[in-house]
Amino acid sequence: MTTRQAANEAAPEPSAPVGLRANAPLLDGYLNFRESKATPFTTPGHKGRAFKLDEDLGAVVAGDVPLYGGVDTVKSAGGLLAAAEGRSARWYGADWCRYSTGGSTHCNQALCLAIGQPGDKVVVTRSLHRSLLLGMVLADLEPCWLPTAIDAGTGMPLGVAVEDVEATLAANPDARAVLITEPGYLGTLSDVGRIIEVAHHYDVPVIVDQAWGAHLGHHPQLPAHAMSLGADAMVTSIHKLLPGYTQASLVCARTQRLDRDRLERGFEASHSTSSAGSVLASIDACRALMEARGPELLERVIPIVQNARQRLREEVPGLEVPDESSFMAGCFDPMRLVVLMSRVGANGIEVERMLIDQGLPLELADRDTIVAIVTVADDQATLDKLVSALVPAIHATSGPPRSPSIAVSWQVRPMSVMSPRAAFFSAHESVAADLAVGRVSAELIAPYPPGIPVLAPGELVTEDLLAGLRAVAADGVRVAYAADPTLSTLEVVRA
């Protein structure tokens, strides 16, 4: 017996993975690499040893492990990524699934590249995220816009009406897909199931940007996720409502109405070839966590959100804090904490500044609305801390009641003159904003959050839209992506 044979026989069998890693191959691969104390001769350049060069730099990259040459081999011989994506596909009832380190932006644009041919029409909600609109630019898709329904009492968006989807499909029988964003930024949803039924009657696939709904479907009190309602494809951000790394997202699809090869090519066309294994492992771990403990974790946190709403209503009389009873059944996410300021005359921008000073940043704040994101990582202590700071801040900024206003992001009714792609690539010029009225926009401009384009390439600049952008900028909301952030000038298609 050779020395090597004797050593092999004496070596104990590797212990089987336990806990989440037993059902999460990427997580197991990530932890195995961290535990191996390897000395890599691969990228990334920090090699896990940046702390020897600078303590602060080391802290920044601590935990960063690449997919190739880290979590898995450079040649991906172990196929850990495919194994993990297969588990997620089964979890969502899909035929195909990919993990992305480029966020839902990458996934949305990959789906746009997979839908059809340049020049094809798609039926799409106008309250879409900028990533979908730019995906249409990349794929040269022609939008048939669906208006956003508004709740008259609160000014909140309600998604799209089933009747509008049916009418638009009937008027555009050559449309290749329906693209909707569910839930919206304020937690409201359309009747997604009925929209899917209508689209499938026309044999048209439905693609759902569910970036803000990674937790949906994991508890009976939550709305169902889009795939369980019959959607053909769904994008979701693991990092938004589940405890994943920032930029962690996934896309899954059924392939009866969508071409698997096109899906794969669309995904790979815009994905990094140097994926962060730590981000991918967090997607795998979050799926395993929700599969093992999702209902239990949500059962704990949903009542905490409900109690926070009730406390806000009691301690700030007249304050409007919508919940699932405010909308049609199944059309609001009870995990979303939305506070409407107009009826107590408070100013959401000022409230946000006060909370930031106390180490409590919010997801969204404009004059009339604030949104606090609550996830399974929250508990009674974090919600108590938020409400205890929120109540005096609202009182401090309160004034005469205002009528509920509708944010400019929800009320865009575009006048399309050119295709988004044609305008994006056209010769353009910078003109004074007032002189841009009546011209065709060459740029995308959106209050952020929520990142919904108010002006988009190919659409006419109108006085109302320009006034709306100026108003939110004056309130202190960030107006993003404009070539001139002051809105003194706009980029328009050259005459």
Order of alpha helices (4+ residues) and beta strands (2+ residues): alpha-alpha-alpha-alpha-beta-alpha-beta-alpha-beta-beta-beta-alpha-beta-alpha-beta-beta-alpha-beta-alpha-alpha-beta-alpha-beta-beta-alpha-alpha-beta-alpha-beta-alpha-beta-beta
